[in-house]
Amino acid sequence: MLSVKATDYLETIYLLSLRHDTVGVSQVAAERSVTIPTARSGVDRLKRKGFVRQEHYGKVVLTKQGRLRAAEIYRTHTLLFHFLHDVLGVERERADTEACRLEHDLSADTVARLTRFMEKER
């Protein structure tokens, strides 16, 4: 089980990796609006759990396990965002913030049910 912060770091690294060929700790820090030492600590936690690889002060690379988990987190975030924004009419920025909060606490069953609901809505 990942903590809320670790989940957020994993999602951040995933999104950065979709936009850039390589991901550095300084990019993670900038994206998360934290200091480089704080970002390094977050990356180190993910390394210990096997979600990322990084040579000493090198680029951060998602492992297969990390990429799969991060993609799952991002899919859940996106699903929740669309439900909140498109179905409930929650303002875009608030929907994104609240989707981020909710993505951590939903069971797989609830995500599956919400996915089926959203597929019917489209």
Summary of the structure (lengths in Angstrom):
residues: 122
radius of gyration: 15.2
end to end distance: 32.3
largest distance: 47.7
contacts: 342
relative contact order: 0.12
helix: 71%
strand: 5%
